[in-house]
């Protein structure tokens, strides 16, 4: 009986967390009825993306290093991800 109650409580907690996370991640663009676009590009070196207004959208980007670590804990940047998003 106790196990069933715990499983039900964990399931309800997970569903509640999912609902709250969905509500918190909505953007202003979604609230205005506009779509949110995001695209990832892979490069060997750090690149710049487009930043500014594009029609009715504002676009921005992130440069994210792709790191690979060895068994000794030493990490190296092996490439870059350019994440372009417009909202």
N, C-alpha and C positions, 0 to 999 in steps of 0.2 A: 504494500500500500504506500509506504513512504517513498519507495523508488519511483512509483508511478507519479506521485505528486511532484517529486523533484524533476523528473523528465518533462512534465507539463510546465512547470515553472521555468525551466531552462528554455523550452521552446517558446513560451510566451515572451520571455526576456529577449530572445533572439529576434523575434518578429517585431517587438517594440523598438529595439535598437535599429533594425533595418528601416522601419517607418520614420524614425527620428532622423537618421542619417540622410534619407531621401529628402526630407523636408529641409534640412540644413544645407544641402548641397545645391538647391535650386538657385539659379543665378538671376540677376536683374533682367538679362536677355530673355530667359524663360518666362519671367513674370510679365514682360512686355509682349510675349507671343512670338519672339524672334528665336531662330534656331541658334544653337551653339555648335561651332565647328572646331574640330581639333584634328591635327595630322602630325605624325611623327616621321622624321627623315633621319637616316643614318649617314654619318660622314666619318672620315678618318681624322679630320681636324675640326676645331671649333668654328662654326659658321654663324653668320648673322641672318636673322629672318626679317620679315617685314613688320614694322611697328608703325601704327597710325590708322587713320580712317580709310576704309575701303568701301565706298558706297554708303550704305546704311549701317555698317558694322565697324567696330574698332578691333583691330588685330594686334596681337602681341606674341612674343615667343619666349621660350626658355632654352638655355643651352645646358644639357645634362650630360656629365661625363659617364661613360661606360667603363667601369673599373673591373679588373680581374685581380683576385688576391691568390697568392700561393699558400702553401701549408704553413709557412713561417709567419704569415700575417702581413707580408709585404704586398702592397697593392699598386697597380699601374693602370693608367688610363689607356685603354685599347681602342677607343673610338668615342664619338660624340653623337648624342641624339639631339636634334633640333625639334622642339615641340612647338608648332605654330597653332595658335587658337584665335578664333574670331567670335565676337559676341555682340 
